[in-house]
């Protein structure tokens, strides 16, 4: 059972890392589930303080993921259409076989979203940049937290690998 929980935990950690870039998957909460699964094994002693702190951080980052792009968009004079365009542009940028699609897609999506909402091109470009900057900031924050959770998982697994796998 320990091996199954460890493998599932590792799968959730990897899904959390991927979810840092995909708007469909909440990266840090999924990574936290991976940590929880590791600590549910009999081989790894419970560390309730670590689990509580990492849970709070995961929920905080999950919440900030929705707030930061909106702040970036509003700070640069954008609208809700820019935020929606950023998310759609990210998905298209991931699917489209273009170089740097994950970077180009959100900006173009935000620009198109703002242009459908406003007539002024200069304001739309500025708002698209703000939306894109907010998106990049929140994505980087999610990725850093997911990487930290990955590091915690690997370090705990490394300490107890002989107990879990043998």
N, C-alpha and C positions, 0 to 999 in steps of 0.2 A: 504494500500500500504506500510505503514511503517513496518508492521509486515512481509510482504513478503520480502522486502529489507533486513530487519534485519536477517531473517532466511537464505536467500541466502548469505548474508555476512558471517554469522556463518559457513555455508557450505564451502564457499571459504577459510575461516580461517583454518578449519579442513583439507581441501584438501592441503592447503599450508604446514601444519605441516607434513602431509603424504608425500608430494612432496619433503620435505627436505631429505628424505631417498631414494626416487625413482628417478632414473635418467631421467625418462620419463616426470615427472611433474616439472616445475620450481617453487619450493616452495615459496620463498619470493615474487615474483611477483603475484602469485595466492593469497597469504595472503593479499597483498596490495589491490587487487581488493575487498577482503572482507571488508577492512577498508573503501575503497571508497564507497561501497554499504551502509555501515552504515552511512556515512556522507551524503549520498544522501537522507536520510529520512528527513521528515519535522521536526521531533522532535529534531534531533541533529543539533546544529548550525555548519556551516562549519568552519573548522580550516584549511585554505589553507596552512599555514606554515607547519603544521604537515603533511598534505598530500604530500606536495612537498618534504619535508625532507625524509619521509618514502619511497616515490617513488624513489628518488635518491639512497637511501640505497639499496632498492630492486634491482635496475638495476646494481648497483655496485657489490652486492653479486652474482647476476646472472652471471655477467661477470667474476668475480673471480672464480666462480665454474668451469669454463673451463681453467683458467690459473693456479690455484694452483696445481691440479694433474699433469699437464705437467711440472711445475717447480719441483715438488717432484720427478717425474720420471727422468727428465734430470739431476737433482742434484745428483742422485744416479746412473747415467749412463744408464738409460733406453731409450726405444724407444716408438714410437707411438703404436706399438703392445702391449706394456705393459698397456698403458692407455685404449686401446680398450678392452683388456683382463680384466681389472679391472671392466669396465662397464658390460661386459657380465657375469663376475663372480658374480657381485652384483645381477643381475637379477636371475641367477640360485640359488644363495644363499637365495634369498627371496622366491623362489618357492619351493626349495627342503626342505623336512621336516627334516632338520638336526639342531641340537642345534648350536646356534651362526652362522647360515648360512650367516647372513648379514655381519659378520666380516670375516669369513673364505673364503667366496665366492670371494670377491674382491682380496684377496691376492693370492689365487690359480689361479684365472683368469689372474692376472698380471704375475704370474710365468709362466703359460702356454704360454701366449702371448710373453713373453721374450724368453722362450725356443724355440719357433718356429722361432724367429728372430735371436737368438745367439746360438753358440755352447757351450760357457762357462757357466757352472752351477752356479758358484760363482757369476759371474756378473749378471746372470739372477735373482738369489735370491736377490741380493742387489738392483737391479732395481725394482723388484717386491715389495720389502719393501718400496722403495721410492714412487712408484705409490700408494701403499696402504696407506702410510702416508699422501700423498697429498689428496687422496680420503677422508680419515677420517677427515682431517683438513677442507676441503671444506664442507663436510656434517655437521660437528659440527657448522661451521659458519652459514650455511643455517638454521639449527635447532634453533640456538640461536636467529637469526633474526625473524624466524617464531614464536617463543615463545614470543618474545617482542611484535610482532604485535598482537598475541593472548591476551597478557596482556592489551595492549592499547584498543583492541576491548571490552574486558570484563569490563574494568574500565569505558569506555565511556557508554557502555550499562547499567552498574550498576547505573551511574549517571542519566540516562534518562529512566530507565525501567518503571517508572510509566506513563511517557508521551507516550512511544511507545506502551506499551501493554494494557493500560486502556483507 
